[in-house]
Amino acid sequence: MPNSRLLWPTLEQVHRRQELMDRMMQRRCVDADAALRVDGGLAFTEARAKCRYCLHEEACRHWLDSEAPRTLPDFCPNAAFFLSCRDTD
């Protein structure tokens, strides 16, 4: 049986990962209003949950802090959602 501590994020991890999601959305020019309207807000709630339980926090922070190309990283579970909600203005 897997260790449940690995599955449930601490409060600090939740806050850090929420901040990373906010930064990722900003970096990828996601229209937050559009994201909140998809499926009546359920898609955004699901995206938050994916980030909350994501095991790639360190890679995400490194990607956001780097000057690497701005294509979405392969490890991001919300890549398709972010791409679909881009602000095209």
N, C-alpha and C positions, 0 to 999 in steps of 0.2 A: 504494500500500500504506500503511495507517495506521501511524503511529508506535507501536511496541510499548510505549514508555514511557507512553503514555496508557492502555494497556490493563492493564498490570501495576502494581498499587499498591506503593508503597514500604512498608517495615516500619512506618514512622511512620504512614502512612495506614491501614494495616491495624489498628494499635492504636487510632487515633482513631475509625475507623469501627466497630470492635467496641464501644468505649465508647459511641458514639452509639446503637448497637443496644440495648445494655443499658439506656441511659436511656430510649429509646423504649418498650421493653418495660415498664419500670417506670411510665412516664407513662401508658401505655395499659392498665395493670393486667393485663398478661399473666401467666397462671399458668405459670411457667417449667417446673414439673414436667409439666404437661399438654403444653406445647410440645415438650418432649423426648421425649414418648411418641408423638407423631404419626408414623405410618409408621416406627416403630421408631427414631426419631431422625433419619431421613433428611430430613424436612421442616425440622427445625431446622438441620441442616447446610447445606441449600440456602438457607435464610434467611440464615445467616451469610455464605455465598458472595455472595448478592445484595447484602448490605451492604458486603462487602469490595470489590466492583467497582462500587458505586454511584457515579455521577457527581454526585450531589446532596448531597455532604457539607456544603457551606456552607449550603445551604437547610435541611438537616436540623438543623444546629446552631442556626441562627437560629430555626427553628420551636420547638425544645426550649427555647431561652432566652427566648422571647417569652411574653407573657401572652395570646396569641391563643386563640380557642376550641379546645377539646380534641378536635375531630374529626380523624381521621387525615388527614394531608396527601396531596394528589393525587400528589405525586412519589414517594411511598414504595412501592418494589417489594414490600414485605412487608405492606402494609396489610391484605389479606385474611387472611393467616396470623395476624397479631397479633389481628385481630378474632375469629377462630375460636378463639383460645386465651385469651380474657379470663377472668379470675377473677371469677366472679359472686357470690362471698360478700360 
